[in-house]
């Protein structure tokens, strides 16, 4: 009888050790490697809709540079408790201008097939019609794909790289849209 109880206790302890190990591993992955996020709001339509679930890699940019067209999660410059899902439009040191609803980077038109509407300006925001804005060397310029419904760098200027949470690389819900998130821009303009 004592051996049976010892065997049961050993079995339970093995299960608990496994649970603690797996739980610890998941916590380390969550804190240092990737984070799940849920899309809330219409700012990234048509690319993402409210209720989509995505995975954000916190390590991608340790292995490669940020590219124009990447979808990223950034902390709000106004309230770091809020995270935004946006697309990188301008890179450090570049100059951005909005003219007639179109985006120009270093005097070249940015062809954006992924946006829902023309790029409007936000009253009282960072950008003014036809006025150049140079992105600081330690920052990126981000915008939502649904420009009329997005709070982004047009409003609060470039986002410091310290506020970059990570690179959105995978959508895991809804089931019909499961898959890796591809950068829609040609390599030549990234």
DACOR-V329843 format. One record per residue. N is the residue number from 0. RES is the residue in one letter. OMEGA is omega in radians with two decimals (none if undefined). Layout:
n res omega
N RES OMEGA
N RES OMEGA
This chain:
n res omega
0 X -3.14
1 X 3.11
2 X 3.12
3 X 3.13
4 X 3.12
5 X 3.12
6 X 3.12
7 X 3.13
8 X 3.11
9 X 3.12
10 X 3.13
11 X 3.12
12 X 3.08
13 X 3.12
14 X 3.13
15 X 3.09
16 X 3.12
17 X 3.13
18 X 3.13
19 X 3.13
20 X -3.13
21 X 3.11
22 X 3.11
23 X 3.11
24 X 3.12
25 X 3.11
26 X 3.12
27 X 3.11
28 X -3.11
29 X -3.07
30 X -2.97
31 X -2.98
32 X 3.14
33 X -3.07
34 X 2.99
35 X 3.07
36 X 3.04
37 X 3.10
38 X 3.09
39 X 3.14
40 X -3.02
41 X -2.99
42 X -3.13
43 X 3.08
44 X 0.11
45 X -3.08
46 X 3.13
47 X 3.10
48 X 3.07
49 X 3.14
50 X 3.05
51 X 3.07
52 X -3.06
53 X 3.03
54 X -3.13
55 X 3.11
56 X 3.09
57 X -3.07
58 X -3.09
59 X -3.02
60 X 2.94
61 X -3.07
62 X 3.08
63 X -3.12
64 X 3.05
65 X 3.13
66 X 3.02
67 X -3.13
68 X 3.07
69 X 2.99
70 X -3.06
71 X 2.96
72 X 3.11
73 X 3.03
74 X 3.10
75 X 3.09
76 X -3.13
77 X -3.11
78 X -3.05
79 X 3.07
80 X -3.14
81 X 3.10
82 X 3.12
83 X 2.99
84 X -3.06
85 X 3.09
86 X 3.09
87 X 3.13
88 X -3.13
89 X -3.09
90 X -3.10
91 X 3.09
92 X -3.13
93 X 3.08
94 X -3.13
95 X 3.08
96 X 3.01
97 X -3.14
98 X 3.08
99 X 3.11
100 X 3.13
101 X -3.10
102 X 3.08
103 X 3.08
104 X -3.10
105 X 3.10
106 X 3.09
107 X 3.12
108 X 3.09
109 X 3.11
110 X -3.06
111 X -3.12
112 X -3.02
113 X -3.07
114 X -3.09
115 X -3.05
116 X 3.09
117 X -3.11
118 X 3.09
119 X 3.06
120 X -3.11
121 X -3.12
122 X -3.12
123 X -3.09
124 X -3.06
125 X -3.08
126 X 3.04
127 X -3.14
128 X 3.03
129 X 3.09
130 X -3.10
131 X 3.04
132 X 3.13
133 X -3.11
134 X 3.10
135 X -3.09
136 X -3.12
137 X -3.05
138 X 3.03
139 X 3.11
140 X -3.06
141 X 3.07
142 X 3.02
143 X 3.12
144 X 3.11
145 X -2.96
146 X 3.14
147 X -3.05
148 X -3.04
149 X 2.95
150 X -3.02
151 X -3.06
152 X 3.04
153 X -3.14
154 X -2.98
155 X 3.12
156 X -3.08
157 X -3.12
158 X 3.10
159 X -3.11
160 X 3.06
161 X 3.14
162 X 3.11
163 X 3.12
164 X 3.14
165 X -3.06
166 X 3.09
167 X -3.04
168 X -3.04
169 X 3.02
170 X -3.13
171 X 3.01
172 X 0.13
173 X -3.05
174 X -3.10
175 X 3.14
176 X 3.14
177 X 3.07
178 X 3.13
179 X 3.11
180 X -3.11
181 X 3.04
182 X -3.05
183 X -3.08
184 X 3.08
185 X -3.12
186 X -3.06
187 X -3.12
188 X 3.12
189 X none
